[in-house]
Amino acid sequence: MPRLLEKMRKFIVLGSLFIMLMACAQMETRQVYPWPGKMVWPELPDQPRIKYLGYFSNPKEFGIGKGFFELVIDFFTGAADQRLIRPMAMVAPSPEEIYVADPGAYGVHYFNSRNNDYHLIQLAGKRPLPSPVGLTIGPDKEILVTDSELGGVFRMKPDSDVAKPFYLQYSLKQPTGIAYDEKANRLYIVDTQTHTLNIYDGHGRHIKQVGSRGSGKLQFNFPTMMALESSEQLLITDSLNFRIQRLDRNGGYLSQFGKIGAATGKMTRPKGIATDKLGHIYIIDSLIHALQIFDKKGRLLLHLGGQGKNPGEFWLPSGIFVSDNNIIYIADSHNQRIQVFQYIGG
């Protein structure tokens, strides 16, 4: 009799636990970009150019819910911390998926709302990536990440939580910005410590190195990020020269723009850079907590930002990515979130 009572007690406890977890699963709403209201820049009556879509800082806010068995594991072991800590850069191969480099989490977050999948990508054996800072879509559609502390590049796939080394014939000291030109099968990597740009083919064979420290043409002062224009030209944020340098695909100098200053249109600490198919140049300036948009000639089109936590405000932002459908992702690093906008102007 005591055994029967004990079995019945366990059955009741497990049944109650099942009902509770199923209720939690049903209550787990899938929310994409918390929506604070309609916001555009510039404000009406001027013609809006940028629309605010929202932000995300964890899988749920990206539209990724937890299944029943994940909730069971969380109940017994405690939920794993899956939030962004210090996002630095991102790349979105499709509207439903995004990779976010996060030195604070020692890895790269992978979000996929289509497959309801989230995982943190690190080295084999759950070893950390101590300083992942740059991302690009590389050869064979693999995602490449630079780690400025390890001095290397690592490749990732969506079905794995392990980042594997990407062979580079010529080693780097502090790789940061990275871009891949699929047409030319060339990989471009900024080395911040040596103030250079290194060019490789798609297999990691070294083609050439350009640049040195200085303020002249094809000289850099702690360059950081880079972007590949639709015209197949390179844009490099020459951070402590407070300018953007434009190079051709062979590393030859073409032009530059930018001047030091905290006023609108000037630069204090340019970091993230991206372009769209319309020829706009998007630059994140970390010290003035802003996004500035320029035309091809370096003329200011729009300034957005200021320090704060509200929509359209930033706190030491770093990276930016613009998708083919003009969705703008900004790594709002010290607010621990990705803010999402869309270009809607003419």
SVG drawing of the C-alpha trace seen along z (x, -y; Angstrom):
<svg xmlns="http://www.w3.org/2000/svg" viewBox="-2 -71 56 73">
<polyline fill="none" stroke="black" stroke-width="0.4" points="0.0,0.0 2.7,-2.6 4.4,-1.8 1.1,-2.4 0.6,-5.7 4.2,-6.8 3.7,-5.9 0.4,-7.9 2.1,-10.8 4.9,-10.8 2.3,-10.5 0.4,-13.5 3.6,-15.6 4.7,-14.7 1.3,-15.3 1.1,-18.7 4.6,-19.6 3.5,-18.6 0.4,-20.8 2.4,-23.7 5.1,-23.5 2.5,-23.1 0.8,-26.2 4.2,-28.0 4.8,-26.9 1.5,-28.3 2.1,-31.6 5.6,-31.9 4.7,-34.4 6.9,-34.8 7.6,-38.5 9.6,-40.0 11.1,-43.4 9.2,-45.0 7.2,-47.8 7.1,-51.2 5.0,-53.1 5.6,-54.6 8.8,-56.5 10.5,-58.0 13.4,-60.3 13.3,-63.0 10.0,-63.8 7.0,-65.0 6.3,-67.2 9.7,-66.5 9.8,-63.4 10.7,-60.4 13.8,-58.4 14.3,-56.0 11.6,-54.0 12.1,-52.4 11.2,-48.7 12.2,-47.8 15.0,-46.0 16.0,-42.6 18.3,-41.5 17.4,-37.8 15.9,-35.0 12.3,-35.6 12.4,-39.2 13.7,-37.8 10.7,-35.5 12.2,-32.3 10.2,-30.5 11.1,-27.6 9.8,-24.1 8.4,-21.8 11.7,-19.9 13.7,-23.1 11.2,-24.4 11.6,-21.1 15.4,-21.5 15.1,-25.1 12.8,-24.1 15.3,-21.6 18.6,-23.3 17.7,-27.0 17.4,-28.9 20.6,-29.6 21.5,-33.3 20.9,-33.9 20.9,-37.7 23.2,-40.0 26.0,-41.3 28.2,-43.5 27.2,-43.1 29.8,-44.4 28.8,-43.4 26.2,-41.4 25.4,-39.9 21.9,-38.8 22.0,-36.2 18.1,-36.3 15.4,-38.3 14.7,-35.4 18.3,-34.8 21.2,-36.8 24.6,-36.3 25.8,-38.7 29.4,-38.9 29.5,-39.4 32.8,-39.7 30.8,-39.9 29.4,-36.5 32.7,-35.1 31.0,-33.9 28.7,-34.6 24.9,-34.4 22.9,-32.7 19.2,-33.5 16.8,-31.8 13.1,-32.6 12.2,-30.4 13.6,-27.3 12.9,-28.5 16.7,-28.0 19.1,-29.8 22.7,-28.8 25.9,-30.4 28.8,-29.6 32.2,-29.1 35.4,-27.1 35.4,-23.3 35.0,-22.0 33.0,-25.2 36.2,-27.2 35.5,-30.9 36.1,-33.3 37.6,-36.0 37.1,-39.0 34.8,-38.4 34.5,-41.8 33.9,-41.5 31.5,-39.4 31.0,-38.7 29.4,-36.2 32.4,-34.4 33.2,-31.7 30.6,-29.0 28.2,-31.1 30.0,-30.3 30.0,-33.1 33.5,-34.4 34.3,-36.1 37.5,-37.9 38.8,-37.5 41.1,-40.4 42.6,-38.7 43.3,-35.4 44.6,-37.1 42.6,-34.8 39.5,-34.2 37.0,-31.5 34.2,-30.0 30.7,-29.1 27.6,-27.3 24.0,-27.6 23.7,-23.9 26.7,-23.9 27.7,-25.7 31.4,-25.2 33.6,-27.9 36.4,-26.3 39.7,-28.0 39.8,-29.6 43.3,-29.2 45.2,-32.4 48.6,-32.1 49.8,-35.4 49.0,-35.8 47.5,-38.9 48.1,-40.7 44.6,-42.3 42.1,-41.5 38.9,-43.5 37.0,-44.6 36.3,-41.9 34.6,-41.8 34.4,-39.2 34.0,-40.0 32.3,-37.0 32.8,-38.1 36.5,-38.5 36.8,-35.7 38.8,-38.0 38.8,-38.4 39.7,-41.7 40.8,-42.0 41.7,-45.1 44.6,-44.7 44.2,-47.4 47.4,-46.9 49.6,-47.1 47.4,-49.8 47.1,-47.8 44.6,-46.1 45.4,-42.6 44.0,-41.0 43.5,-37.2 41.9,-34.9 38.9,-32.8 41.2,-30.0 43.2,-32.2 46.3,-32.6 47.8,-36.1 47.7,-38.4 49.1,-41.7 49.2,-44.0 48.6,-47.8 49.0,-50.6 51.1,-51.9 50.7,-54.2 50.2,-57.8 47.7,-60.4 48.5,-60.4 46.8,-58.5 46.8,-54.7 48.0,-55.4 45.9,-54.5 45.7,-55.3 44.0,-52.4 41.5,-51.4 38.6,-49.3 35.7,-48.3 35.1,-48.1 32.4,-47.7 32.2,-46.6 30.2,-49.0 28.0,-47.8 30.6,-49.3 33.1,-46.8 35.0,-49.5 36.2,-49.3 35.3,-51.7 37.5,-51.6 36.9,-53.5 40.2,-55.2 39.2,-55.8 41.9,-58.0 42.3,-59.9 38.6,-60.7 37.9,-59.8 36.7,-57.2 39.1,-56.0 37.8,-54.5 40.0,-51.9 39.6,-49.9 39.4,-46.1 43.2,-45.9 43.9,-48.1 44.6,-51.3 43.7,-54.7 40.6,-56.4 39.3,-59.1 38.5,-60.0 36.1,-62.1 35.5,-63.1 36.9,-65.6 37.3,-65.6 34.6,-67.2 31.5,-66.5 29.2,-68.5 26.7,-66.9 28.5,-65.6 31.9,-65.5 33.6,-62.4 34.9,-61.6 35.3,-57.8 33.9,-56.2 33.5,-52.5 30.9,-50.4 30.3,-51.1 27.8,-49.7 26.3,-50.6 23.1,-50.0 22.2,-49.4 21.2,-53.1 24.8,-54.2 24.2,-55.5 27.0,-55.2 26.0,-54.4 28.6,-55.2 28.4,-54.5 30.2,-57.1 30.7,-55.6 31.6,-58.7 28.7,-60.8 26.4,-57.8 25.0,-58.3 24.3,-56.9 25.2,-59.3 24.2,-58.7 26.3,-60.2 26.1,-60.1 28.9,-58.7 30.7,-62.1 30.7,-62.2 27.9,-64.8 25.8,-64.3 22.2,-63.2 20.9,-62.3 22.0,-62.3 20.2,-60.0 20.9,-59.3 22.3,-60.7 23.1,-59.0 20.2,-57.3 18.1,-54.2 15.0,-55.3 14.3,-54.1 16.8,-55.8 19.2,-56.6 22.4,-54.7 25.1,-54.1 28.6,-53.5 27.2,-51.8 29.7,-49.9 28.7,-47.8 26.1,-48.1 24.7,-45.8 22.3,-46.8 20.4,-44.0 19.5,-43.8 15.9,-44.9 17.2,-48.0 16.8,-46.7 19.4,-48.4 20.8,-46.5 22.8,-48.5 24.8,-47.0 23.9,-49.3 26.7,-47.8 26.3,-49.2 22.5,-49.1 23.0,-45.4 20.7,-45.2 20.4,-45.4 18.2,-48.2 16.4,-47.6 15.4,-50.3 14.4,-50.4 15.4,-52.8 12.1,-54.0 13.2,-57.2 13.5,-57.9"/>
</svg>
